[in-house]
Amino acid sequence: QVQLVESGGGLVHAGGSLRLSCAASGSTFTMGWYRQAPGKQRELVATITRGGGTNYVGSVKGRFTISRDNAKNTVYLQMNSLKPEDTAVYYCNAKVYYGGIDYWGQGTQVTVSS
């Protein structure tokens, strides 16, 4: 069982930046961020493996950067050049091993005003 605690959401104007953090209670294999906007399905934003391999959804490439500190079991999402369409609840996700079950954080709201 892994607990995930997120922080860093908030309200920002378009073009601004936010940094999300997610601390896991134990070691993880992959960690990542998903988001869900009102009336839409949850979608993958970015993932990172323990070895540092990353994957991004196309709409955030070049604007968002995912990173992790394995010693702290923490993943970060640096979000720059934010757009109103980035507004959503952002959820931290983790797997303890390859193909394992998903663990989820409680979600943190990100609101980008135009």
VEXLUM-250430 format. One line per field, with one value per residue (C-alpha): residue number from 1; x, y, z. Coordinates in nm, 2 decimals. Each point is the difference from the previous one (the first is absolute). Layout:
<torses>
num: NUM	...
x: X	...
y: Y	...
z: Z	...
</torses>
This chain:
<torses>
num: 1	2	3	4	5	6	7	8	9	10	11	12	13	14	15	16	17	18	19	20	21	22	23	24	25	26	27	28	29	30	31	32	33	34	35	36	37	38	39	40	41	42	43	44	45	46	47	48	49	50	51	52	53	54	55	56	57	58	59	60	61	62	63	64	65	66	67	68	69	70	71	72	73	74	75	76	77	78	79	80	81	82	83	84	85	86	87	88	89	90	91	92	93	94	95	96	97	98	99	100	101	102	103	104	105	106	107	108	109	110	111	112	113	114
x: 0.00	0.14	-0.14	0.04	-0.02	-0.02	0.06	0.05	-0.32	-0.17	-0.12	0.23	-0.04	0.06	0.37	0.08	0.17	-0.08	0.20	-0.18	0.16	-0.11	0.17	-0.04	0.01	0.24	0.21	-0.17	0.07	-0.18	-0.16	-0.20	-0.27	-0.35	-0.26	-0.38	-0.18	-0.38	-0.20	0.31	0.17	0.32	0.30	0.37	0.22	0.35	0.17	0.35	0.17	0.23	0.29	-0.11	-0.18	-0.28	-0.32	-0.22	-0.34	0.05	-0.19	0.25	0.33	0.24	-0.20	-0.01	0.30	-0.04	0.29	0.04	0.23	0.03	0.16	-0.32	-0.24	-0.14	-0.10	-0.04	-0.18	0.13	-0.27	0.10	-0.19	-0.33	-0.31	-0.37	-0.04	0.24	-0.26	-0.08	0.04	0.35	0.05	0.32	0.04	0.25	0.07	0.22	0.13	-0.05	-0.35	-0.11	-0.32	-0.05	0.02	-0.16	0.03	-0.30	0.04	0.09	-0.18	0.18	-0.19	0.14	-0.19	0.00
y: 0.00	0.34	0.33	0.30	0.36	0.28	0.37	0.31	0.06	0.34	0.29	0.16	0.23	-0.13	-0.01	-0.05	-0.30	-0.25	-0.29	-0.30	-0.25	-0.35	-0.19	-0.38	-0.19	-0.26	-0.09	0.00	-0.11	0.26	0.32	0.24	0.26	-0.03	0.27	0.02	0.30	0.04	-0.22	-0.17	-0.33	-0.02	0.03	-0.07	0.31	-0.14	-0.30	-0.08	-0.32	-0.06	0.01	0.34	-0.10	0.25	0.01	0.30	0.06	0.21	0.30	0.07	-0.08	0.29	0.16	-0.26	-0.18	-0.31	-0.10	-0.21	-0.03	-0.37	0.06	0.19	-0.22	0.33	0.10	0.35	0.16	0.34	0.17	0.31	0.20	-0.12	0.03	0.01	-0.34	-0.14	0.07	-0.33	-0.21	-0.15	-0.35	-0.16	-0.36	-0.27	-0.36	-0.20	-0.23	-0.05	-0.10	0.05	0.16	0.38	0.21	0.35	0.32	0.20	0.25	0.37	0.27	0.21	0.29	0.22	0.32	0.17
z: 0.00	-0.10	0.11	-0.22	0.12	-0.25	0.03	-0.21	-0.18	-0.02	-0.22	-0.25	-0.30	-0.35	-0.08	0.37	0.17	0.27	0.15	0.13	0.25	0.10	0.28	0.02	0.32	-0.15	-0.30	-0.34	-0.35	-0.21	0.11	-0.20	-0.02	-0.15	-0.03	-0.02	-0.12	0.06	-0.23	-0.14	0.06	0.20	-0.22	0.04	0.02	0.06	0.16	0.11	0.09	0.28	-0.25	-0.13	-0.32	-0.08	-0.20	-0.07	-0.16	-0.32	0.13	0.28	-0.17	0.02	0.28	0.28	0.15	0.22	0.24	0.31	0.30	0.07	0.34	0.11	-0.20	-0.14	-0.35	-0.13	-0.29	-0.11	-0.20	-0.21	-0.25	0.14	-0.21	0.11	-0.15	0.26	0.26	0.17	0.31	-0.01	0.15	0.09	-0.10	0.09	-0.06	0.23	-0.27	-0.37	-0.08	0.36	0.12	-0.01	0.31	-0.01	0.20	0.11	-0.28	-0.01	-0.19	-0.26	-0.14	-0.28	-0.06	-0.34
</torses>
